[in-house]
């Protein structure tokens, strides 16, 4: 069997996943075409935006299935459903991104104009004011996101075999959507000042928003599609929960302390928007907060002011505390895996170990 890194993170499985994503999008386009030009065009534009990311979630799922199945025969039986479910998770991911861009009023994604911005570019010469066009573009993004969610659910339903395993697969998807929406609602409440920005609340929000659908869902799905029982599914779900939270905390750090050329974001956008991240929650408890607070959420924050706030966040200890928490989460995930190596098998243990190493060094 290929090494864990080659299975999950190399280019060998990317083509299959991308082909399946395109097939799912094209199938939906065929059904939308006779229903009206507005829906067909919006779907076509969204289809051109879906691919282009790292495909972390679908590659993790397929790689985990390859690692768990062992024999070539079992792998051949599981690979087709795995690729289709992997494609569904990528569509789910893009649906959440569309909704997130609407909520955050963003016009950039992955360092490029996002779906909303592309619509605005198309409509620039149309009649109507800029506010009207922006509302229409955001409304379109919301509706396309809804349709992508529906498409992902449909794929899961088709792949859910009759019986307990199929029910577990659907429950894993349902839990991922429930927690992701709950996390987003908490994020909205935090931004509106309706929830106190305590560290525990912010960390739980981060876990719900990202960990459940980005890591827990792919790993639980892999266990189910590989024919493994609830014990393996639960263990991999726990591992995914820990690594998913570590991944989101890394994102929070990269947004403020990373290199814009690497992560493709405005380095101070989270500060301007007043995003309540774990970094900010820790800084709030420090003596540096009175110096940070006047600039936090300032839409006109300059680059010089942003750099000064970033320095204060480092001095407050927030950066080091979050880095220490990320290390702790990774260690806990590794410990979980190595307490049950026989349950998962050597290939799956190696895959998780490689995944942790990959996440530790990421810059985007």
C-alpha positions as CSV (number, residue, x, y, z in Angstrom):
1,X,0.0,0.0,0.0
2,X,1.1,3.5,-0.7
3,X,2.4,5.5,2.3
4,X,0.0,7.6,4.2
5,X,1.3,10.8,2.8
6,X,1.0,9.5,-0.8
7,X,-2.5,8.3,-0.2
8,X,-4.0,11.3,1.5
9,X,-2.0,14.3,0.6
10,X,-0.3,13.5,-2.7
11,X,-1.7,14.3,-6.1
12,X,-2.7,10.7,-6.9
13,X,-6.3,11.0,-5.7
14,X,-7.0,14.6,-6.6
15,X,-8.0,13.9,-10.2
16,X,-10.7,11.4,-9.2
17,X,-12.1,13.8,-6.7
18,X,-12.1,16.8,-9.0
19,X,-13.8,14.7,-11.8
20,X,-16.5,13.6,-9.3
21,X,-17.1,17.2,-8.2
22,X,-17.5,18.3,-11.8
23,X,-19.8,15.4,-12.5
24,X,-22.0,16.3,-9.6
25,X,-22.1,20.0,-10.6
26,X,-22.8,19.1,-14.3
27,X,-25.6,16.8,-13.3
28,X,-27.3,19.6,-11.3
29,X,-26.7,22.0,-14.1
30,X,-28.6,19.8,-16.5
31,X,-31.6,19.8,-14.2
32,X,-31.4,23.6,-13.7
33,X,-31.0,24.5,-17.4
34,X,-34.7,24.2,-18.3
35,X,-35.8,26.0,-15.1
36,X,-34.5,29.5,-16.0
37,X,-31.5,31.4,-17.1
38,X,-30.9,33.1,-13.8
39,X,-30.5,29.9,-11.9
40,X,-28.5,28.2,-14.6
41,X,-26.1,31.1,-14.9
42,X,-25.6,31.4,-11.1
43,X,-24.9,27.7,-10.9
44,X,-22.4,27.9,-13.8
45,X,-20.5,30.7,-12.2
46,X,-20.4,28.9,-8.8
47,X,-19.2,25.7,-10.5
48,X,-16.2,27.6,-11.8
49,X,-15.4,28.8,-8.3
50,X,-15.8,25.5,-6.4
51,X,-12.4,23.9,-7.3
52,X,-9.1,25.7,-6.7
53,X,-8.7,25.0,-3.0
54,X,-6.5,22.4,-1.3
55,X,-9.2,19.7,-1.3
56,X,-8.1,18.8,2.3
57,X,-11.4,17.4,3.4
58,X,-12.1,15.1,0.4
59,X,-8.5,13.9,0.2
60,X,-8.5,13.1,3.9
61,X,-11.6,11.0,3.4
62,X,-10.4,9.0,0.5
63,X,-6.9,8.7,2.0
64,X,-8.5,7.3,5.2
65,X,-10.6,4.8,3.3
66,X,-7.5,3.6,1.4
67,X,-5.7,3.3,4.7
68,X,-8.5,1.5,6.5
69,X,-9.6,-1.0,3.8
70,X,-6.3,-2.9,3.6
71,X,-6.9,-5.5,0.8
72,X,-7.2,-4.5,-2.8
73,X,-10.7,-6.1,-3.1
74,X,-12.1,-4.2,-0.1
75,X,-10.5,-1.0,-1.4
76,X,-12.0,-1.4,-4.8
77,X,-15.4,-1.8,-3.3
78,X,-15.1,1.2,-1.0
79,X,-13.2,3.6,-3.4
80,X,-16.2,4.6,-5.6
81,X,-18.6,5.5,-2.8
82,X,-15.6,7.2,-1.0
83,X,-14.9,9.5,-3.9
84,X,-18.6,10.4,-4.3
85,X,-18.9,11.2,-0.6
86,X,-15.7,13.1,-0.7
87,X,-17.1,15.3,-3.6
88,X,-20.2,15.9,-1.5
89,X,-18.1,17.1,1.4
90,X,-16.3,19.6,-0.9
91,X,-19.7,20.9,-2.1
92,X,-20.8,21.2,1.5
93,X,-17.6,23.1,2.2
94,X,-18.2,25.6,-0.7
95,X,-21.8,26.1,0.5
96,X,-20.5,27.1,3.9
97,X,-18.0,29.4,2.3
98,X,-20.7,31.2,0.3
99,X,-22.8,31.7,3.4
100,X,-19.7,32.8,5.4
101,X,-18.9,35.4,2.7
102,X,-22.4,36.7,2.9
103,X,-22.3,36.9,6.7
104,X,-18.9,38.5,6.8
105,X,-19.6,40.8,3.9
106,X,-16.4,39.5,2.2
107,X,-15.6,40.0,-1.5
108,X,-12.3,38.0,-1.5
109,X,-11.6,34.3,-1.1
110,X,-8.3,32.5,-1.5
111,X,-6.7,35.8,-2.5
112,X,-9.1,36.3,-5.4
113,X,-12.5,37.9,-6.0
114,X,-15.1,35.5,-4.5
115,X,-18.5,34.5,-6.1
116,X,-20.2,37.6,-4.9
117,X,-17.5,39.9,-6.3
118,X,-17.6,38.1,-9.6
119,X,-21.3,38.7,-9.8
120,X,-20.8,42.4,-9.1
121,X,-18.2,42.6,-11.9
122,X,-20.7,41.1,-14.3
123,X,-23.5,43.4,-13.2
124,X,-21.3,46.6,-13.1
125,X,-23.0,48.1,-16.2
126,X,-26.5,47.0,-15.3
127,X,-29.2,49.4,-14.2
128,X,-29.6,49.9,-10.4
129,X,-27.5,51.3,-7.7
130,X,-24.5,49.6,-6.1
131,X,-26.4,48.8,-2.9
132,X,-29.1,47.0,-5.0
133,X,-26.5,45.0,-6.9
134,X,-24.7,44.0,-3.7
135,X,-27.9,42.9,-2.2
136,X,-28.7,40.8,-5.3
137,X,-25.3,39.3,-5.4
138,X,-25.4,38.3,-1.7
139,X,-28.9,36.9,-2.1
140,X,-27.7,34.8,-5.1
141,X,-24.8,33.5,-3.0
142,X,-27.2,32.5,-0.2
143,X,-29.5,30.6,-2.6
144,X,-26.7,28.9,-4.5
145,X,-25.2,27.9,-1.1
146,X,-28.6,26.4,-0.2
147,X,-28.7,24.4,-3.4
148,X,-25.1,23.1,-2.8
149,X,-26.2,21.9,0.7
150,X,-29.1,20.1,-0.9
151,X,-26.8,18.5,-3.5
152,X,-24.4,17.3,-0.8
153,X,-27.3,15.8,1.1
154,X,-28.6,14.1,-2.0
155,X,-25.2,12.4,-2.7
156,X,-25.0,11.2,0.9
157,X,-28.5,9.8,0.7
158,X,-27.8,7.9,-2.5
159,X,-24.6,6.4,-1.0
160,X,-26.2,5.5,2.3
161,X,-26.7,1.7,2.1
162,X,-29.7,0.2,3.8
163,X,-29.2,-0.7,7.4
164,X,-27.1,0.6,10.3
165,X,-24.1,1.7,8.3
166,X,-26.2,3.9,6.0
167,X,-27.9,5.4,9.0
168,X,-24.6,6.2,10.7
169,X,-23.4,8.0,7.5
170,X,-26.5,10.2,7.4
171,X,-26.2,10.9,11.1
172,X,-22.6,12.0,10.7
173,X,-23.6,14.5,8.0
174,X,-26.5,15.7,10.0
175,X,-24.3,16.3,13.1
176,X,-21.7,18.1,11.0
177,X,-24.4,20.5,9.6
178,X,-26.0,21.1,13.0
179,X,-22.7,21.9,14.7
180,X,-21.4,24.1,11.8
181,X,-24.6,26.2,11.8
182,X,-24.5,26.4,15.6
183,X,-21.0,27.6,15.5
184,X,-21.8,30.2,12.9
185,X,-24.7,31.4,14.9
186,X,-22.5,31.8,17.9
187,X,-20.0,33.7,15.8
188,X,-22.8,36.1,14.7
189,X,-23.9,36.5,18.3
190,X,-20.3,37.2,19.4
191,X,-19.9,39.8,16.7
192,X,-23.2,41.5,17.7
193,X,-22.1,41.6,21.4
194,X,-25.0,39.2,22.4
195,X,-22.6,36.6,23.8
196,X,-19.7,37.4,26.1
197,X,-16.4,36.7,24.3
198,X,-15.0,34.3,27.0
199,X,-12.2,32.0,25.8
200,X,-14.2,28.8,26.4
201,X,-17.1,30.1,24.3
202,X,-14.9,31.3,21.5
203,X,-12.9,28.0,21.4
204,X,-16.2,26.0,21.3
205,X,-17.5,28.2,18.5
206,X,-14.3,27.6,16.6
207,X,-14.6,23.8,17.1
208,X,-18.2,23.7,15.9
209,X,-17.6,25.9,12.9
210,X,-14.7,24.0,11.5
211,X,-13.7,20.8,13.2
212,X,-16.9,18.8,12.8
213,X,-17.3,19.1,9.1
214,X,-13.7,19.5,8.1
215,X,-12.1,16.7,10.0
216,X,-14.6,14.7,12.0
217,X,-17.0,14.2,9.1
218,X,-14.4,12.9,6.6
219,X,-12.9,10.6,9.2
220,X,-16.2,9.2,10.5
221,X,-17.4,8.8,6.9
222,X,-14.2,6.9,6.1
223,X,-14.7,4.5,9.0
224,X,-18.3,3.8,7.9
225,X,-17.5,3.4,4.2
226,X,-14.6,1.1,5.1
227,X,-16.9,-1.3,6.9
228,X,-15.5,-0.4,10.3
229,X,-17.8,-0.5,13.4
230,X,-18.9,2.3,15.7
231,X,-15.8,2.0,17.9
232,X,-13.5,3.0,15.1
233,X,-15.9,5.7,13.9
234,X,-16.0,7.2,17.4
235,X,-12.2,7.1,17.8
236,X,-11.6,8.8,14.5
237,X,-14.3,11.3,15.3
238,X,-12.5,12.3,18.4
239,X,-9.2,12.6,16.5
240,X,-10.9,14.7,13.9
241,X,-12.4,16.9,16.5
242,X,-9.0,17.7,18.1
243,X,-7.2,18.2,14.8
244,X,-10.1,20.3,13.4
245,X,-9.9,22.7,16.3
246,X,-6.1,22.9,15.9
247,X,-6.6,23.7,12.2
248,X,-9.1,26.5,13.0
249,X,-6.8,28.0,15.7
250,X,-4.0,27.9,13.1
251,X,-6.2,29.9,10.7
252,X,-6.8,32.5,13.4
253,X,-3.1,32.8,13.9
254,X,-2.3,33.0,10.2
255,X,-5.0,35.6,9.6
256,X,-3.1,38.0,12.0
257,X,0.5,36.7,12.1
258,X,0.8,34.9,8.8
259,X,2.1,36.1,5.4
260,X,-0.6,37.5,3.1
261,X,1.1,36.0,0.1
262,X,0.7,32.6,1.7
263,X,-2.8,32.7,3.0
264,X,-4.3,35.1,0.5
265,X,-6.1,37.3,3.0
266,X,-5.8,40.9,4.0
267,X,-3.5,40.7,7.1
268,X,-5.7,42.9,9.2
269,X,-9.2,42.0,7.9
270,X,-10.1,40.1,11.1
271,X,-9.0,43.0,13.2
272,X,-11.0,45.5,11.1
273,X,-14.1,43.3,11.3
274,X,-13.8,42.7,15.0
275,X,-13.7,38.9,14.7
276,X,-13.9,37.3,18.1
277,X,-11.2,34.7,17.8
278,X,-9.3,32.8,20.5
279,X,-6.4,35.1,20.0
280,X,-8.6,38.1,20.9
281,X,-10.2,36.3,23.8
282,X,-6.8,35.7,25.4
283,X,-5.7,39.3,24.7
284,X,-8.8,40.6,26.4
285,X,-7.5,39.2,29.7
286,X,-4.1,40.9,29.3
287,X,-2.8,44.3,30.3
288,X,-2.3,45.1,26.6
289,X,-6.0,45.1,25.9
290,X,-6.7,48.7,26.7
291,X,-4.2,49.6,24.0
292,X,-5.7,47.1,21.5
293,X,-9.4,47.7,22.1
294,X,-9.7,51.1,20.4
295,X,-8.4,49.6,17.2
296,X,-10.4,46.3,17.4
297,X,-13.3,46.5,14.9
298,X,-12.1,49.8,13.4
299,X,-13.1,49.5,9.7
300,X,-10.6,52.2,8.8
301,X,-7.6,50.5,10.6
302,X,-4.5,51.4,8.7
303,X,-1.6,49.1,7.9
304,X,0.6,50.9,10.5
305,X,-2.1,50.6,13.2
306,X,-2.7,46.9,12.3
307,X,1.0,46.2,12.6
308,X,1.0,47.9,16.0
309,X,-1.9,45.8,17.2
310,X,-0.2,42.7,15.9
311,X,2.8,43.5,18.0
312,X,0.6,44.1,21.1
313,X,-1.1,40.7,20.5
314,X,2.3,39.1,20.6
315,X,3.3,41.0,23.7
316,X,0.1,40.1,25.4
317,X,1.0,36.4,25.2
318,X,-2.0,35.6,23.1
319,X,0.1,34.3,20.1
320,X,2.2,32.0,22.3
321,X,-0.8,30.7,24.2
322,X,-2.6,29.8,21.1
323,X,0.4,28.1,19.6
324,X,0.8,26.1,22.9
325,X,-2.9,25.1,22.7
326,X,-2.4,23.9,19.1
327,X,0.5,21.7,20.2
328,X,-1.5,20.3,23.0
329,X,-4.4,19.4,20.7
330,X,-2.0,17.7,18.3
331,X,-0.3,15.7,21.1
332,X,-3.7,14.6,22.4
333,X,-4.8,13.5,18.9
334,X,-1.6,11.5,18.5
335,X,-1.9,10.0,21.9
336,X,-5.5,8.8,21.1
337,X,-4.3,7.1,17.9
338,X,-1.4,5.4,19.6
339,X,-3.5,4.1,22.4
340,X,-5.4,2.0,19.9
341,X,-3.0,1.2,17.1
342,X,-4.4,-2.3,16.5
343,X,-7.9,-1.0,16.2
344,X,-6.9,1.4,13.4
345,X,-4.1,-0.5,11.7
346,X,-0.6,0.7,10.8
347,X,-1.6,2.5,7.6
348,X,-4.3,4.6,9.4
349,X,-1.9,5.4,12.3
350,X,0.7,6.5,9.8
351,X,-1.9,8.6,7.9
352,X,-2.9,10.5,11.1
353,X,0.7,11.0,12.1
354,X,1.5,12.4,8.7
355,X,-1.6,14.6,8.8
356,X,-0.4,16.1,12.2
357,X,3.0,16.8,10.7
358,X,1.5,18.4,7.7
359,X,-0.8,20.6,9.8
360,X,2.1,21.6,12.1
361,X,4.0,23.2,9.3
362,X,1.2,24.8,7.2
363,X,1.4,28.5,6.2
364,X,-2.0,28.8,4.4
